[in-house]
Amino acid sequence: MLYNKLLFKFFTLFFLTAIAPKYTTNDADRICGKWISSKKDIIVQVYKEGNGFRGKTIWFKNVDNSKTMDEWTDKHNPDPALRNRKLLGMDILSTMTYVPKSDSWENGKIYDAQSGKEWSASVQIDKDGVLKVTGYWHFKFIGKTMSFMRVKD
């Protein structure tokens, strides 16, 4: 009888552990921090806002020295009212929500200031800790993926 009770407790504990969620809120927050592109031409600060995640430009390589980094504006934006906003500090990644089942951040948008276009976006952190941001139009498999490494403070 005691053996059966212990066996029952063991299997109950095992079952509850097996079906418990693998990921926690802390897993979702792994995306937060500073990330530099593999081309080393932009640093993005990813932060949590409400239940979602956003990313803003905090540094970019200034190839044209006619202006300082904080003087560049969103001149290619299709909305004329937004063309004077600064690129530095501008959100380029928005509405990302964490999906535990796929361990990814989905349903987001990424803005390309060089073209003034916004794309759907998906983000994953691979096993090596590389942040993979995929921008796409309708289908992920034909999208473009950028890689980012975490910036150590």
C-alpha positions in Angstrom: 0.0 0.0 0.0 2.8 2.5 0.9 4.6 1.4 -2.2 1.5 2.2 -4.3 1.1 5.7 -2.7 4.8 6.5 -3.3 4.6 5.2 -6.9 1.4 7.3 -7.4 3.1 10.4 -6.0 6.2 9.8 -8.2 4.1 9.5 -11.4 2.0 12.5 -10.5 5.0 14.6 -9.9 6.7 13.3 -13.1 3.5 14.0 -15.2 3.1 17.5 -13.8 6.7 18.3 -14.5 6.5 16.9 -18.0 3.4 19.0 -18.9 4.5 22.2 -17.1 5.5 25.1 -19.4 9.1 25.0 -20.4 9.4 28.8 -20.7 8.7 31.6 -18.2 8.4 35.3 -18.4 12.2 35.5 -17.9 12.6 33.5 -21.1 10.6 36.1 -23.0 12.8 38.9 -21.5 16.0 37.3 -22.9 15.4 39.4 -26.0 15.9 42.6 -23.9 19.2 44.4 -24.2 21.6 46.0 -26.7 22.3 44.1 -29.9 24.8 45.0 -32.7 24.3 43.8 -36.3 26.7 41.3 -37.8 27.7 44.1 -40.2 28.5 46.2 -37.1 26.5 49.1 -38.6 23.6 49.4 -36.1 23.0 48.9 -32.4 19.4 48.3 -31.4 18.1 48.5 -27.8 15.3 45.9 -27.3 12.9 46.7 -24.4 9.7 45.5 -23.0 6.6 47.6 -23.3 3.4 46.2 -21.8 3.1 42.6 -22.9 5.2 43.1 -26.0 8.7 44.1 -27.1 10.1 47.0 -29.1 13.5 47.9 -30.4 15.0 51.4 -31.0 18.1 52.6 -32.8 20.7 53.7 -30.3 23.7 53.9 -32.7 24.3 53.5 -36.4 27.4 53.8 -38.6 27.4 57.2 -40.1 28.9 56.7 -43.6 28.1 60.3 -44.7 30.0 62.7 -42.4 28.1 65.7 -43.6 25.8 65.3 -40.5 26.2 63.9 -37.0 24.3 60.8 -36.1 21.6 62.7 -34.2 20.9 65.0 -37.2 19.7 62.2 -39.6 16.0 62.1 -40.1 13.5 59.6 -41.5 13.5 61.3 -44.9 12.2 58.2 -46.8 9.1 57.7 -44.7 6.0 57.6 -46.9 4.2 59.8 -44.4 5.4 63.4 -44.9 4.5 64.2 -41.3 7.1 61.7 -40.0 10.0 62.6 -42.3 11.5 65.0 -39.7 11.7 62.5 -36.9 15.2 61.5 -35.8 16.6 58.1 -36.7 18.5 58.0 -33.5 16.1 56.7 -30.8 13.4 55.8 -33.3 11.6 52.4 -32.8 12.4 50.2 -35.8 11.0 47.0 -34.2 7.5 46.9 -32.7 4.7 44.8 -31.4 6.7 41.6 -30.9 5.0 39.1 -28.7 6.7 36.0 -27.2 5.4 32.6 -28.3 6.6 29.9 -25.8 5.8 27.0 -28.0 8.2 28.1 -30.7 10.5 30.1 -28.4 10.3 33.0 -30.7 8.9 36.5 -30.8 6.2 36.9 -33.5 3.6 39.2 -35.0 5.9 42.1 -35.1 6.9 44.9 -37.5 10.3 46.0 -38.6 10.8 49.4 -40.2 13.6 50.0 -42.8 14.5 53.7 -42.6 16.6 53.4 -45.8 13.5 52.5 -47.9 10.7 53.9 -45.7 9.0 50.4 -45.7 7.6 48.4 -42.9 7.6 44.6 -42.9 6.2 41.8 -40.8 8.9 40.5 -38.4 9.8 37.4 -36.4 12.7 37.0 -34.0 14.6 34.0 -32.6 17.7 33.6 -30.5 19.7 30.7 -31.8 21.6 28.2 -29.7 24.8 30.4 -30.0 22.9 33.4 -28.6 22.6 35.1 -32.0 19.5 37.2 -32.4 17.9 36.4 -35.8 15.4 39.0 -37.1 13.5 38.1 -40.1 11.6 40.7 -42.1 9.1 39.4 -44.6 6.0 40.2 -46.6 3.4 37.5 -46.2 5.8 34.5 -46.1 8.7 34.1 -43.7 10.6 31.6 -45.9 11.2 34.3 -48.6 12.1 37.0 -46.0 15.4 38.5 -45.2 17.2 37.7 -42.0 19.6 39.9 -40.1 21.9 38.6 -37.3 22.7 40.5 -34.1 25.1 39.8 -31.3 24.5 40.9 -27.7 26.5 44.0 -26.7 28.0 43.5 -23.3 27.6 46.6 -21.1 
